[in-house]
Amino acid sequence: MKMKTIKTPRATAQDTAKLCKLFRREDRWLILVNADPDALGSAMALKRIMSRRVEAADIARVNEVTRPDNLAMIRFLRIPLVRFTRELAPKYTRFALVDSQPHHHPDFAGLPFSLVIDHHPLKPEAPVTADYVDIRPGLGATCTILAEYLRAMRIRPGKLLATALLYGIKTDTQNFSRPFQHGDILAFSGLNKYAGQDLLRRIVHSEFHKSWLKYFTRAFRKMRFVGSRGLFVFMDRLESPDVLVILADFFTRVHGLSWDMICGVSEGKAVAVFRGDGISGDVGKAAASHFGDVGSAGGHRTMARAEIDLAKLAGQSPEEFFWKRLTGKRLAKPGKTT
């Protein structure tokens, strides 16, 4: 399949015409996501674009959704979402991927994607090949790209779709405190007049479960400082890796810290979540450098993630493995600065 990557800063009428050529009345499309707000909002928009152009357009997730804000988004915005399984694939004739690239998740492997739209960095060693590819790493959110397609096609988003796109941009740019472009601002501004602010507030205020409060106590007890500006916390076994995201975001608010790495074990994997200020270093590159040879690792300048099968730890405890990979040193007592 021929790869086509859009270079223009905004989707044009010519781009939308080429995109719509993919949609045939007899096709059944499955839109794949690694579900988070940006992916969900983008998938909703693509489904809207496909409506009345194809026989079916459904959305499937490859991950478990446990964060309360994501669950609230799915519930309040009525996002039709199913769990992807290999048994599901034969029911569809074409596949689309939004807010991800095929190498980002094992469940994407082997699927013949016809359409890929994303804003994550490209990897030269993992080229994205599809009939239509629009990857723009400079943008803050994939929802921005889909909002541009809607505008170019003169499709006015309904309240639920506009809210989903707005929330996707809001979360992936962290309220525009992470790197973004002028296009993100334009999309956010254009969607704001159609979105439901009441719905947005209900989603935003559903940040975490009461049962997760105990993890803050554990994190404070186990935190280790790395140099003068880094923080490492190993959280043992967790019911959900989303706890790591909540904690990693929380510690970015601590004055004097430039980055943090919060890790633990969940769903049979050793998982690490990174956050950084984007000034003193690139945590995406750091994650790939430290863990890319043993698992899935990488991300943006200010946020990244690594996931490693426990079998690859070669008998080491997950905490020892993460610490030694990060610092090159053996584990010391909690609280000691390395």
Order of alpha helices (4+ residues) and beta strands (2+ residues): alpha-beta-alpha-beta-alpha-beta-beta-beta-beta-alpha-alpha-alpha-alpha-alpha-beta-beta-alpha-beta-beta-alpha-beta-beta-alpha
